[in-house]
Structure formats: structure tokens, C-alpha cells
Amino acid sequence: MTDHLTCLNALDMVEPIAAGDLEVDPAVRFHFETCPRCASALASARRIATALAGRKAPAAPPGFTAAVIARVRRERWRTEQRVDRIFNVGIAAAVLIVIGGVLALVNVSGVLSTAASAWQLMSVVTNPTATRVTPPLATYAAAAAFMASALVMWWWAERRLSP
């Protein structure tokens, strides 16, 4: 079983060794010298590398490089546009929430009357300790949710734009 794993590892190295891209350490060299299957694969790869080295590499068609670069730029631009759209929607939602908050602050009498009604209803339904704790908890929960959504949008946008 160990020899089989060694053969698999050795066969993965055949092409780089044949091309001269990989230096062979003594253990790998010993394996190629003692394993007929791996030695045959290496000899075959060396014959192919020698045959290919004697041939001229085909030239790329005219405009190939420019077309590939244009396509990469186009795909990158599309990805950035998607990220920008989603980020802008998130920012617009945050702005609407802030505007709603400002409008609620401007309309203090309406907010106070609604809060007083809600407070009165809560005091009837809950005990006095819960009514003292509830307003700060709601405020903290809303602030935490807003902060979490902003951080998630920022993280998502940064992750999408990193190469």
C-alpha cells in the first residue's frame, strides 16, 4: 500500500521532471530506478518532451492577447458593477432609515404620543421592572442590527472586490 501511494506521488512528478522543471531528490530518484511502471512513465514523458522541444511553438492568432485582456477587463467590470449596485442599494436603505429617524425626531409630538400609548399599553401588560428595561433594550437592539448590517455589507463588498 505504501508503494502504491509512492507511485501515485511519483507519477504526479513525471511531467515536471521530464521537462526539467523539478529537481529530483535521492528518494524519488531511487523510486524511479526501482519501479518499472514509474520508470516507463518517466521515459515516455522524456521522449515526448524531447519531441516537443524540437518543434516550433505555434503562434497565437492575431489579436488573441488583446481579446483575452479585453474579456478579463469586461468580466472584472461586470463584477464590480454588480458589487456596486448591491452596495448602493444597501447604502440607499441605510439612508432611508436615517431619514426616517430624522423625520421621527422632527415629529417629536407624534413620536411622544405614540411612545406614551405604547408605554401605557406595556405597563398594563408587563410588570414595572420590564417597562424600565424595555426602551433601552430596543434602542440597543436596533443600533446593533444597524451596525451589523453595515458591517456585513462592507465585508461583502470588500470580499467581492479583492483579487
N, C-alpha and C positions, 0 to 999 in steps of 0.2 A: 504494500500500500504506500509506503514511504517513497519507493522508487517511482510509482505511478505519479505521485504529486511532484516529484523532482522532474519527471519527464514533462509534465504539464508546464512547470515553470521554465524548463529549458526550451521547450517548443515556443513559448512566448518570446524568447530572446533570439530565436533563429534569425529573423529578418534584420534586426539591428546589428547582430554580429556579422552577418554576411555583407551588410552594407558598410561595415567598418565604423559604425556609429557607437558601438558599445565595446568597452574593454572587457575581456573575459578574465575572471579570477580563477585561481587554480582549481577550486571545487567544481566550477561549471566546466572548465576545460576537461577535467577528469571524467565528468559525466558524459561529455560528448565523445571522449575517446573510448569509453567502455560501453556505451549504449548504442547498438546498431541502428535503432529507429531514429534517435536524435541525430546521430552522425549522418545518416542518409538525408534527413531533412535539411541539415546544415549544408551538406554538399550540394544538394539540389538548389537551395537558395543562393549559394555562391555562384553556381552556373548561371542562374537567372540574372543575378546582379552583374556578372561579367558580360553577359549578352546585352543587357540594357545599357551598360556603360559604354559599349561600342556604338550605340545608336545616338543620333542627334535627337534631343527633346523637341517635340512638336511645338511650334509657336502658337501662342494664343491668338484667336481670331481678332481682327481689328476691332477696337472699341470694347473689348472684353473687360479690361480693367476699369475703364470709365463706367461701363454698365454696372459692374459689381459695386463700385463705390457709390454710384447713384442709388442703387437699390438699398444699400446699407443705410445711406443717409435718409432715404424716404421712409424706411421702416423705423428708424430712430425717431424721425419727426412725427410719425403717426403715434408711436408710443408716448412721446412727450405730449402730444395733443390730447390723448386720452387722459393722461395723468392730470394735465392742466384743466380739462373740463370737469373731472371729478373733484379736484381740489377747489376749483372756482364754485362749484355747486355747494360744497361744504362751507366755504367762506361766505357765500350768499346766505346760507341757512343761519350761520353764526351771526351775521349782520342783522338778519330779520329778528333773531332772538334778542339781540342787543336793542334794536329799535323798539321791539315790543316792551322790553324792560323800561326803556326811557319813557315811552308813552304811558306805561303804567305808573311811573313815578310822577309824570306831569299831571296825570289824572288822580291825584292823591285822594281826593274826596271819594271817588268811586272805588278806589282800591281799599281805602279805610272802611267804607261801608260794607264792602264785600268781605273784608277780613273780619270786621266786627260780627257780621252774620255767621261767618264760618266759625269764629271763635265762640260765639254763643251756642251754636249747634254742638261744637266739640265739648264745651263744658257741660252740656246736658248729657252727652253720651259717655264721656270719659271722666276719669277721676281728676282732681286738681293737679296731681303730680304730672300726669301725662300732658295736660294742657300747658304746663310751664315748659316742658321739654320739646314738644312737637314743633313749634315755629323754628327754633334753631336747627333742629334735625332736618327739616325740609329745606332750609336755606343751604346747609352744608351738603345735603344730598344733591341739590340742583347744581351747586358750584362744582362738586366733584364730577358729576355727569358731564357738565360742560367742559371742564378741564380734560377729562378722559377722552371725550370725543375730539377735542382739538389735538391732543397728543397722538391719538390713533390716526387722524388724518395726516398729520405731519410725518409720522413714522411711515405710513403707507406711501406717501408721495416721495419721501427720500429713498425708500427701498426700490421703488419703481424707476427712479432716475439714476441710481447707481449702476455703473457698468458691470 
